[in-house]
Amino acid sequence: MAELDDKAQADALLMERLQSGENTAFQELVQRYYAVALRIAGRILPVQEEAEDAVQEAFLKVWRMPDRYDPERGAFKPWLARVVVNQCLDRRRLLRPVESIEVLAEAADEGPTPEEAAQSSDRKARVTAAMDTLPPRQRAALALFYGEGMSMSEVAEAMSINVKAVESLLSRGRAGLRGALESLAREAAE
C-alpha cells in the first residue's frame, strides 16, 4: 500500500475493514463512490434505471466478495470502476426487446429521440445521442477517460485490458463520435 496516495490508502483500509465483516465500512464506501459509479454507468447505459441497477449490482458484488479487492494491485476507485463497467457491459448484452416494437414504442419514454436531441441546441443532448450509437466498450473507455478523468492506465485496469487497447478504443470512439455528431448535424440541417 506504500505507493497508494492518502485517499487510496483510506479506501484500502475501508476495504480491509469490510473484509473483516464491518458493515459501516461498506456504507462509507457507498457514500464515497455511489455518485462516481452512477456517472460511469449512466455514460455506458442509455436508460437511467438500468444504470442504477448496474450500480446496485456492482456494490452488491463489493459487499459479498470484498476479498476480490487487492490493494497491492491498485487503488479502489479503478477496481470499482471495473466492476461497474463489467456490470454495464453484461446488462447491455442482456438488453433485448421481448415484445413487439409497437408495444415498446407505446411504453417508450417521453424524452427526446436521438433525432430530436440532435436538433436541439443543447450540446450535451447531441453528444449523448451520438454516444448512444457507439459500441459499449468504446462508450465505457470514453466515459472513464473523459467523463471521470481517469488516466489511461486506470481505464485499462477498470476495463481489464492493456493501455494500447484503451488507446485504440479511445481513438475509434472519438472517430465514431465525430462521425455520429456530423451525421446528426446533417440530419438536423435537412
C-alpha positions as CSV (number, residue, x, y, z in Angstrom):
1,M,0.0,0.0,0.0
2,A,3.0,2.3,0.2
3,E,2.6,3.5,-3.4
4,L,-1.1,4.5,-2.9
5,D,-2.0,8.1,-2.1
6,D,-3.8,9.1,1.1
7,K,-7.3,8.7,-0.3
8,A,-6.4,5.3,-1.9
9,Q,-4.9,4.2,1.4
10,A,-8.1,5.2,3.2
11,D,-10.2,3.3,0.7
12,A,-7.9,0.2,1.1
13,L,-8.4,0.5,4.9
14,L,-12.2,0.6,4.4
15,M,-12.0,-2.5,2.2
16,E,-9.8,-4.2,4.9
17,R,-12.5,-3.4,7.5
18,L,-15.2,-4.7,5.1
19,Q,-13.2,-7.9,4.6
20,S,-13.3,-8.2,8.4
21,G,-17.1,-8.0,8.4
22,E,-17.5,-4.4,9.4
23,N,-20.7,-3.2,7.6
24,T,-20.1,0.5,8.4
25,A,-17.1,0.4,6.1
26,F,-19.3,-0.6,3.2
27,Q,-21.7,2.2,4.0
28,E,-18.8,4.7,3.9
29,L,-17.6,3.3,0.5
30,V,-21.1,3.6,-0.9
31,Q,-21.3,7.2,0.3
32,R,-18.0,8.0,-1.3
33,Y,-18.4,6.3,-4.6
34,Y,-22.1,5.9,-5.4
35,A,-22.2,9.1,-7.4
36,V,-19.0,8.2,-9.3
37,A,-20.3,4.7,-10.1
38,L,-23.6,6.1,-11.3
39,R,-21.9,8.6,-13.6
40,I,-19.9,5.8,-15.1
41,A,-22.9,3.6,-15.5
42,G,-25.0,6.4,-16.9
43,R,-22.5,7.1,-19.6
44,I,-22.5,3.5,-20.7
45,L,-26.1,2.5,-20.4
46,P,-28.7,4.7,-22.1
47,V,-31.5,4.0,-19.6
48,Q,-31.1,5.6,-16.1
49,E,-32.9,2.8,-14.4
50,E,-30.5,0.3,-16.0
51,A,-27.6,2.4,-14.8
52,E,-28.9,2.4,-11.3
53,D,-29.5,-1.3,-11.3
54,A,-25.9,-1.9,-12.6
55,V,-24.5,0.2,-9.8
56,Q,-26.5,-1.6,-7.2
57,E,-25.3,-4.9,-8.6
58,A,-21.7,-3.7,-8.6
59,F,-21.9,-2.6,-4.9
60,L,-23.6,-5.9,-4.0
61,K,-20.6,-7.7,-5.5
62,V,-18.2,-5.5,-3.5
63,W,-20.2,-6.3,-0.3
64,R,-20.5,-10.0,-1.0
65,M,-16.9,-10.5,-2.2
66,P,-14.7,-7.9,-0.6
67,D,-11.7,-10.2,-0.7
68,R,-11.6,-9.8,-4.5
69,Y,-10.0,-6.4,-4.0
70,D,-6.3,-6.4,-3.6
71,P,-4.7,-3.1,-2.7
72,E,-1.3,-4.4,-3.9
73,R,-2.8,-4.4,-7.5
74,G,-4.0,-0.9,-7.4
75,A,-6.4,1.7,-5.9
76,F,-10.0,1.0,-5.1
77,K,-11.6,3.5,-7.5
78,P,-10.3,1.9,-10.7
79,W,-11.2,-1.5,-9.3
80,L,-14.7,-0.4,-8.5
81,A,-14.9,1.2,-12.0
82,R,-14.0,-2.2,-13.5
83,V,-16.8,-3.9,-11.5
84,V,-19.3,-1.2,-12.7
85,V,-18.2,-1.3,-16.3
86,N,-18.5,-5.1,-16.3
87,Q,-22.0,-4.9,-14.9
88,C,-22.9,-2.4,-17.5
89,L,-21.5,-4.4,-20.3
90,D,-23.3,-7.5,-19.0
91,R,-26.6,-5.5,-18.8
92,R,-26.1,-4.2,-22.4
93,R,-25.7,-7.7,-23.7
94,L,-28.9,-8.7,-21.9
95,L,-31.0,-5.8,-23.1
96,R,-33.1,-7.3,-25.8
97,P,-36.7,-6.5,-26.8
98,V,-39.0,-9.2,-25.6
99,E,-42.2,-7.7,-27.1
100,S,-43.1,-6.3,-30.4
101,I,-41.7,-3.0,-31.4
102,E,-45.2,-1.5,-31.4
103,V,-45.7,-2.4,-27.7
104,L,-42.2,-1.0,-26.9
105,A,-43.0,2.2,-28.8
106,E,-46.1,2.8,-26.7
107,A,-44.2,2.2,-23.5
108,A,-41.3,4.4,-24.6
109,D,-40.1,7.3,-22.5
110,E,-41.5,10.6,-23.4
111,G,-37.9,12.0,-23.7
112,P,-36.5,13.2,-26.9
113,T,-35.4,10.8,-29.6
114,P,-31.8,10.9,-30.8
115,E,-33.0,12.9,-33.9
116,E,-34.8,15.4,-31.6
117,A,-31.8,15.7,-29.4
118,A,-29.6,16.4,-32.4
119,Q,-31.9,19.2,-33.5
120,S,-31.8,20.8,-30.0
121,S,-29.2,23.5,-29.5
122,D,-28.1,21.6,-26.3
123,R,-24.6,20.2,-26.9
124,K,-25.0,17.7,-24.1
125,A,-28.1,16.2,-25.7
126,R,-26.3,15.9,-29.1
127,V,-23.2,14.2,-27.5
128,T,-25.5,11.8,-25.6
129,A,-27.3,10.9,-28.7
130,A,-24.0,10.4,-30.5
131,M,-22.6,8.3,-27.6
132,D,-25.7,6.0,-27.8
133,T,-24.5,5.0,-31.3
134,L,-21.1,3.7,-30.2
135,P,-20.3,0.2,-29.2
136,P,-20.4,-0.3,-25.4
137,R,-16.7,-0.8,-24.9
138,Q,-15.9,2.4,-26.7
139,R,-18.5,4.3,-24.7
140,A,-17.0,2.9,-21.5
141,A,-13.5,3.9,-22.4
142,L,-14.7,7.5,-23.4
143,A,-16.8,7.7,-20.2
144,L,-13.9,6.7,-17.9
145,F,-11.2,8.7,-19.7
146,Y,-13.1,12.0,-20.4
147,G,-16.0,11.8,-18.1
148,E,-14.2,10.6,-15.0
149,G,-10.8,11.9,-15.8
150,M,-9.1,8.6,-15.3
151,S,-5.6,8.0,-16.7
152,M,-5.1,5.5,-19.5
153,S,-3.6,3.0,-17.0
154,E,-6.6,3.4,-14.7
155,V,-9.0,2.9,-17.6
156,A,-7.0,-0.1,-18.7
157,E,-7.3,-1.5,-15.1
158,A,-11.0,-0.7,-14.9
159,M,-11.7,-2.4,-18.2
160,S,-9.3,-5.3,-17.7
161,I,-7.4,-4.5,-20.9
162,N,-3.9,-3.1,-21.7
163,V,-3.1,0.6,-22.3
164,K,-2.7,0.0,-26.1
165,A,-6.2,-1.4,-26.2
166,V,-7.5,1.7,-24.3
167,E,-5.8,3.9,-26.8
168,S,-7.4,2.0,-29.7
169,L,-10.9,2.2,-28.1
170,L,-10.5,5.9,-27.5
171,S,-9.3,6.5,-31.0
172,R,-12.1,4.5,-32.6
173,G,-14.6,6.0,-30.1
174,R,-13.6,9.6,-30.9
175,A,-13.8,8.8,-34.6
176,G,-17.2,7.2,-34.2
177,L,-18.4,10.1,-32.0
178,R,-17.2,12.6,-34.6
179,G,-19.0,10.8,-37.4
180,A,-22.2,10.4,-35.4
181,L,-22.2,14.1,-34.4
182,E,-21.6,15.1,-38.1
183,S,-24.4,12.8,-39.2
184,L,-26.8,14.2,-36.5
185,A,-25.9,17.7,-37.5
186,R,-26.6,17.0,-41.2
187,E,-29.9,15.4,-40.3
188,A,-30.8,18.4,-38.2
189,A,-29.9,20.8,-41.1
190,E,-32.2,19.0,-43.6
